[in-house]
Amino acid sequence: MHVDIVTLFPELFDTFLETSFVGRARTQGALTVERRSPRDFGLGRHRSVDDTPYGGGSGMVMRVDVLVACMESLDADAGVAGRARSHRALLTPQGAPLVQATAERLATLPALMLVCGRYEGFDDRVRTFVDEEISLGDFVLTGGEVAAMAVVEACIRLLPGVLGNEASTREESHSPETHGLLEYPQYTRPAEFRGQPVPEALVSGNHAKIERWRREQSEQRTKQRRPDVFARYEARDHTDASRKTPS
């Protein structure tokens, strides 16, 4: 998978791209990354990338011409290298929330471009030059770089061979294999710590009992912590049951 990152601060990604499984993915060739700053296409002697907003208001707004020039330069490089044009994702609090299904979809793309905003925001016309908008949640960051790292990590861990154990990405919170539920509790040694023992079911050696306990714990934990997720799970479960019912 190839990832283009449009950012005014490419150096913020230095350690991130060299560490843990992201760094391993690059070493293995599963991930290639190109970072490019809109500053390279800035205007005037100071390479300006922003301007005051029309209509007045506080802060500065990133220019559409500069951002689009940066994105198109990456597309041109892809053409020269024989790569597919990157799917463009704008990182903004106004975008669709990043969920596991989004990460799974993006991970299947051969090339992805993540566009990071800064300052007060960007000229709204930028939206017409991207394929989708992504948000980490209902809060605001100073820039899109942290969000870009989250998207990269969520996607790259799904690529074959990156984590080493393929099952790690199947039995976890929000995955299709867990029906979108939160993951069940996990335990390891010691068998007891300060009066808290490992649940009896997990040390029983009875695989059916372990599986049943884990499913019950996932449902209980999701119902308590994420009632919105549990409601979707119940609705889907009832829909599936009705489809199986003979007419």
Protein Blocks (a to p, Z undefined) as FASTA:
>chain_A
ZZddddfblmlmmmmmmgcjllmmmmnopaccddddfklmcgcjkopabdcdehiaedjd
ddfklmmmmmmmmmmmmmmnopacdddddddfkbccddfklmmmmmmpmbdcddddehjb
dcfklmmmcfbdcdfbjcddfblklmmmmmmmmmmmmpghklopamlmmmcghiaklnop
acdddddddfbeghiacdfklmnopaklmmmmmmmmmmmmmmmmmmmlmmmmmmmmmmmm
mmmpcZZ
